[in-house]
Amino acid sequence: MYTDARVGNFIYLPTSLETADLAKAEIYRVLAAKYRFDPEDRRALSIWDTRENQRITDNIALGIQMFLGIIGALTLFVGGMGVANIMYAVVKERTREIGIKMALGAKARQVMAPFVLESMFITGAGGALGTLVSLSIITIIAMLPLQGEAFDLMGKPTFSPAIAIATSLILGAVGMFAGYFPARRAASINPAESLRYE
Amino acid sequence: MIEMTAIRKVYSTGRMEVEALKGVNLTIGRNEYVSIVGPSGSGKSTLMNLIGCLDTPSTGTYLLSGENVAGLDRNHLAEVRNKKIGFVFQSFNLLPYATALENVALPLLFAGISDKKCNERAKEMLERVGLGDRIDHKPTELSGGQMQRVAIARALANNPAIILADEPTGNLDSASGHVIADLFGELHAAGQTIVMITHDNGLAKIASRSVHIRDGGIVEDNAAIPRTSRRRSGPSYANSIPPRPSIP
């Protein structure tokens, strides 16, 4: 390859992924026998295995995904806590109204339902707003004539209906829980006391 | 209708225990018009809460239309309140964001009746109390007397066994008080059982029986005048309070 016509390196392609390790071992065995070095000596002959590179890249991508996932989960949790707090405040504010409804014969589920529905509505509206914002960002980025290594590596953002549905379901669950606990408190209020509440 | 035996109610406030009712025995029959009279702190509100199934007694038995309601859980108590008791409060307790019709329909909705039937029945009740032309008005658009009539229509919605009124004229001027008192008189004449908590002696006198309560016990229970003779010559609310102011 260079000046003295010796082979400095060569590229080989195993016939399949399954035979890659076997091929690698075989190359070490054959060349070690021919050039008289220890087949276990990785310094005598180094092989650049592209699968290892792929593995490292995959692990980095997985790490980034996990990091983003944790941030997303924490954001949802904090958001859920925020909604639950609002709902607790709403329950307190409507103590008298809850008392009136109970006096008129509202059962626990009839007292709870409006709070759970309201909480789900708040998170639902937040989710819809978030989807609209993300769609707008995706459209704007697609319209911009951006070039660069980052876009080559990461690709341009696209809208994924599957992720949108999964997020909606998670948001629905967060909304339900954020409403359920304050609603349960509302239903446990003593009607006689809540009617006196100012 | 109402049979309370040895009813005690004890409130625990930290280390102290307050006995609000000390073994009350009270029986109220069908179509009675009973006023429960007593000063502040006498236990009359506690008694009202127990009669209205808003609270449960510490000990004793309470039979309402033959059913022992003293040991029922919250949901069953809610059902009893919905079906058997119609509340009229001093401060009306209407939902401010709902129209008169929606307010009256509320106990019907809780009973699981369809929207259409709820609205029909609510409209009928509002017409019965003379507010057929105010069905779409919100409480803020009504006078005190009208709000109380909406509350009475709401109390009547589920055709309850008892109307339980807590100082129903307490927040009203005398003219509106007249109208409400007359309305109760009409309901009683039509066969409705009414229990009214009041400290207004004038209002208490128009009831056919007044029960006086003090320090957590009944100190006086008198059926003033039999209902049949009361209709002809008994006291009326008009004779017991200052005359209605003339409107120029």
Interface residues (C-beta under 8 A of the other chain):
Chain A: R96 E97 G99 I100 K101 M102 A103 L104 G105 A106 K107 A108 Q110 A187 N190 P191 A192 L195
Chain B: N49 G52 L54 D55 R74 N75 A78 E79 R81 N82 K83 F87 F89 N93 L94 L95 L106 P107 F110 A111 R154 N158
